[in-house]
Amino acid sequence: MRLLCLSLCLLFCNAIPSHAMNLAEVKNNLAAVEVLRARYQQTRYIAGLKPLESSGTLLLARNIGLVWSQEEPFRVRYVITDAAIQQLFPDQPANVRKKADNPELFKFVGLVSALLTQEDSAIEKTFAIDFAMHSVDTWDVSLTPRLEKIRKVFASIVLRGQQLVEDVKINETNGNKTSIHFSDLAASPPSLSPDEKLYFQN
């Protein structure tokens, strides 16, 4: 669920310019981004445990899906589309969760797809949105869940960036937190390479 929520946040903010704006501008900016690539460094804070750190890459493609590839501390890849979620460990069969087996989970996937197709009413129905300039060239977006099912898991999501989202903080209702920093963000080339397309062909 955290990965699905994160993909929604990235889609919402991946092309916000560094000036005051409104949701209509978000919609127009989203229309210009077809593929987003980045590296990530994630720190998960759980009460009573040392911070859990992981890192890797992500690939987000409009109308296709998300590939979240963890490299450290161990390798695992998640491929998320509107039809299935695959978890792949090296040299092991894929663990696949299909839409028919978990319709409630995929309602959230559908929300991501709705945003990708520029149905901006979906984000407004799901989150209360607070946009503010953090500095001259850095913006903050705070998302507070409106839907009860999401509020049971997430208290708030805070994003910060300039031209692209660079930091995400996910605050869960149980007090746990996740902080993610993105680097090497790129929206070009605007189409998947042959190798990237292979992720979504299984």
C-alpha positions as semicolon CSV with decimal commas, in nm:
position;residue;x (nm);y (nm);z (nm)
1;M;0,000;0,000;0,000
2;R;0,287;0,242;0,073
3;L;0,425;0,191;-0,278
4;L;0,085;0,254;-0,435
5;C;0,041;0,568;-0,231
6;L;0,390;0,682;-0,325
7;S;0,323;0,632;-0,696
8;L;0,011;0,844;-0,661
9;C;0,215;1,120;-0,495
10;L;0,480;1,111;-0,766
11;L;0,219;1,134;-1,038
12;F;0,055;1,423;-0,862
13;C;0,373;1,624;-0,819
14;N;0,620;1,511;-1,081
15;A;0,590;1,820;-1,298
16;I;0,495;2,102;-1,062
17;P;0,672;2,427;-1,149
18;S;0,840;2,625;-0,873
19;H;0,574;2,894;-0,834
20;A;0,229;2,931;-0,684
21;M;-0,022;2,727;-0,882
22;N;-0,360;2,557;-0,881
23;L;-0,495;2,212;-0,965
24;A;-0,564;2,311;-1,325
25;E;-0,191;2,372;-1,371
26;V;-0,116;2,034;-1,211
27;K;-0,341;1,868;-1,469
28;N;-0,169;2,046;-1,756
29;N;0,176;1,959;-1,626
30;L;0,090;1,593;-1,579
31;A;-0,011;1,575;-1,944
32;A;0,347;1,654;-2,045
33;V;0,517;1,371;-1,849
34;E;0,508;1,023;-2,000
35;V;0,790;0,844;-1,815
36;L;0,969;0,928;-1,489
37;R;1,296;0,766;-1,378
38;A;1,487;0,819;-1,053
39;R;1,705;0,676;-0,781
40;Y;1,573;0,667;-0,424
41;Q;1,704;0,647;-0,068
42;Q;1,438;0,537;0,181
43;T;1,443;0,540;0,561
44;R;1,165;0,370;0,753
45;Y;1,108;0,462;1,118
46;I;0,929;0,203;1,332
47;A;0,886;0,245;1,707
48;G;1,135;0,036;1,904
49;L;1,358;-0,044;1,605
50;K;1,661;0,114;1,446
51;P;1,582;0,307;1,126
52;L;1,553;0,071;0,829
53;E;1,731;0,198;0,520
54;S;1,693;0,086;0,160
55;S;1,783;0,222;-0,181
56;G;1,730;0,153;-0,548
57;T;1,558;0,286;-0,858
58;L;1,208;0,352;-0,983
59;L;1,045;0,370;-1,324
60;L;0,700;0,524;-1,358
61;A;0,522;0,507;-1,696
62;R;0,192;0,671;-1,785
63;N;-0,096;0,426;-1,842
64;I;0,145;0,134;-1,790
65;G;0,267;0,111;-1,432
66;L;0,543;0,145;-1,173
67;V;0,865;-0,053;-1,135
68;W;1,019;-0,016;-0,787
69;S;1,359;-0,190;-0,780
70;Q;1,527;-0,220;-0,440
71;E;1,902;-0,280;-0,458
72;E;2,004;-0,251;-0,091
73;P;1,999;-0,413;0,163
74;F;1,876;-0,695;-0,066
75;R;1,738;-0,714;-0,416
76;V;1,365;-0,722;-0,479
77;R;1,152;-0,570;-0,754
78;Y;0,786;-0,469;-0,750
79;V;0,599;-0,422;-1,076
80;I;0,262;-0,253;-1,025
81;T;-0,003;-0,216;-1,295
82;D;-0,380;-0,175;-1,285
83;A;-0,416;-0,552;-1,332
84;A;-0,152;-0,707;-1,106
85;I;0,124;-0,651;-0,852
86;Q;0,436;-0,865;-0,894
87;Q;0,701;-0,916;-0,627
88;L;1,021;-1,060;-0,772
89;F;1,323;-1,187;-0,582
90;P;1,631;-1,305;-0,775
91;D;1,612;-1,669;-0,884
92;Q;1,262;-1,715;-0,742
93;P;0,918;-1,741;-0,903
94;A;0,722;-1,417;-0,908
95;N;0,464;-1,362;-0,635
96;V;0,164;-1,216;-0,819
97;R;-0,144;-1,052;-0,670
98;K;-0,417;-1,005;-0,928
99;K;-0,704;-0,761;-0,930
100;A;-0,967;-1,035;-0,908
101;D;-0,807;-1,167;-0,588
102;N;-0,785;-0,833;-0,408
103;P;-1,037;-0,582;-0,548
104;E;-1,008;-0,340;-0,255
105;L;-0,634;-0,301;-0,304
106;F;-0,681;-0,239;-0,674
107;K;-0,935;0,034;-0,612
108;F;-0,633;0,232;-0,498
109;V;-0,446;0,127;-0,812
110;G;-0,745;0,255;-1,008
111;L;-0,711;0,589;-0,833
112;V;-0,355;0,614;-0,960
113;S;-0,472;0,531;-1,312
114;A;-0,746;0,792;-1,289
115;L;-0,489;1,054;-1,204
116;L;-0,268;0,945;-1,492
117;T;-0,558;1,000;-1,730
118;Q;-0,599;1,350;-1,590
119;E;-0,915;1,289;-1,387
120;D;-0,810;1,547;-1,130
121;S;-1,136;1,506;-0,937
122;A;-0,996;1,174;-0,809
123;I;-0,715;1,340;-0,615
124;E;-0,950;1,601;-0,470
125;K;-1,194;1,333;-0,355
126;T;-0,916;1,130;-0,194
127;F;-0,697;1,397;-0,031
128;A;-0,729;1,743;0,117
129;I;-0,448;1,935;-0,052
130;D;-0,238;2,213;0,096
131;F;0,017;2,375;-0,138
132;A;0,272;2,628;-0,014
133;M;0,606;2,771;-0,119
134;H;0,875;2,655;0,124
135;S;1,129;2,897;-0,018
136;V;1,179;3,102;-0,334
137;D;1,223;2,793;-0,550
138;T;1,100;2,505;-0,333
139;W;0,737;2,399;-0,282
140;D;0,560;2,180;-0,029
141;V;0,246;1,977;-0,089
142;S;0,066;1,825;0,209
143;L;-0,195;1,555;0,143
144;T;-0,441;1,458;0,415
145;P;-0,662;1,156;0,336
146;R;-1,036;1,214;0,310
147;L;-1,135;0,847;0,265
148;E;-1,176;0,639;0,579
149;K;-0,992;0,337;0,436
150;I;-0,686;0,546;0,361
151;R;-0,707;0,739;0,691
152;K;-0,678;0,409;0,876
153;V;-0,327;0,369;0,732
154;F;-0,195;0,718;0,650
155;A;-0,221;1,031;0,864
156;S;-0,057;1,258;0,608
157;I;0,187;1,270;0,319
158;V;0,422;1,563;0,269
159;L;0,611;1,622;-0,055
160;R;0,883;1,876;-0,128
161;G;1,057;1,965;-0,451
162;Q;1,150;2,218;-0,712
163;Q;1,082;2,119;-1,074
164;L;1,028;1,756;-0,968
165;V;0,939;1,597;-0,635
166;E;1,260;1,535;-0,441
167;D;1,143;1,431;-0,094
168;V;0,841;1,243;0,040
169;K;0,745;1,191;0,404
170;I;0,469;0,940;0,477
171;N;0,319;0,961;0,826
172;E;0,118;0,657;0,929
173;T;-0,161;0,657;1,185
174;N;0,031;0,412;1,408
175;G;0,318;0,659;1,445
176;N;0,553;0,493;1,195
177;K;0,712;0,716;0,933
178;T;0,882;0,674;0,598
179;S;1,117;0,929;0,444
180;I;1,221;0,900;0,080
181;H;1,472;1,115;-0,109
182;F;1,484;1,103;-0,488
183;S;1,785;1,187;-0,703
184;D;1,879;1,168;-1,071
185;L;1,516;1,244;-1,162
186;A;1,452;1,241;-1,536
187;A;1,142;1,269;-1,753
188;S;1,342;1,215;-2,072
189;P;1,345;1,015;-2,290
190;P;0,963;1,030;-2,285
191;S;0,913;0,668;-2,391
192;L;1,018;0,331;-2,253
193;S;1,326;0,164;-2,393
194;P;1,297;-0,195;-2,522
195;D;1,455;-0,321;-2,199
196;E;1,215;-0,114;-1,984
197;K;0,916;-0,251;-2,173
198;L;1,017;-0,603;-2,072
199;Y;0,932;-0,527;-1,707
200;F;0,563;-0,505;-1,799
201;Q;0,540;-0,803;-2,037
202;N;0,510;-1,081;-1,777
